[in-house]
């Protein structure tokens, strides 16, 4: 599928079909795959102050746009531990 077609794809359910022929012209069986295209990022991170200098702090807000599982949350916390962030101030109790 050309990149322009992918970029023009509407959000929602779609089917992608592949037709393959090898170098000598022998065709393989057609293959299809159902996909869901969703351009909304699953997570938005917002900083109250994006121009910090040494010694300053800011409020960081994580907004999830889909259901959050413990696997996603713990993965995010582990990644934060490797960044220059010293602690997670609070988490929601509404985690699956």
N, C-alpha and C positions, 0 to 999 in steps of 0.2 A: 504494500500500500504506500503510495507516495506520501511524503511528509505533509504536503499541503492538504491531503485528504484527512490525515489524522488530526491536524490542527483545526479543521473545519467540522470535526465530528461533534455531534450534539451529545449532551450528557444523557446517560441512560444505558439500556441494554442493547447490545449489538452482537452480530455474528461475524467472525473473520474466517474467510475461507482461503486455503492455500492450494494452488495447483502447481505441481513440480514436475519438471522434465529434466532428465540427466543429459550429459553432453552428447550422447548418441541418439537422443530423441525418444527414449523410453519414458512414458509418463507413469508417475506413481499415483496411487489412489488419492483422490481429493480428500483433504482434511479440513474440518471446521472446528472452531472453538468459540464458545459463548463468552463474551466479556462485558464488563460494566465499566463505563467511562465516567469518572467523577473528578472534576477539576478542582474541587474544594480541598485545600490542604487539611489533613486530619488534626493538625495542631497549629495554633497561632501563638507566638511568643511576643509579648509587648513589654517594653521597658518604659518606665515613667521618665527617665532621663537617659538619653543616648549619648550625651557628651560629658561623660564622667572623667574626672581627673583623679590622680592617685589619692587614696584615702577616702573618697566619696562612696556612698552607697545609693542604691535605687531599688524601687519596687519592681519585681519581675512577675508578670502575670502569664500563666499558661491557660489557654482556652482550647479545650478539646471539641472537635466538631463531629465526633462519632463516639460510640460507647468506649469507655476506658476499661481495660482489663488489668488485672494485677501484673500480667506479663509485660504489657506496654508500660505501665507505671514504674515497675522495678527496673526495666531496661532504661527508661529515661533517667531515673535517679542514679543508676550506676554510671551513666554517661556524664551526669552532672558532677559526680565525685571526681572524675578525671579532669574536669574543667576548673578554672579558678573560682569556684563557688564553694563556700565552706559549709553550708548547711541548707536544708530545705525547711522553710519556715512553717508551712502547713500543708496538709493534703486533705482532700475531700473524703468523707466517709462513704460517699455514694459510688464506690468502685466495685465492679463485679468481681 
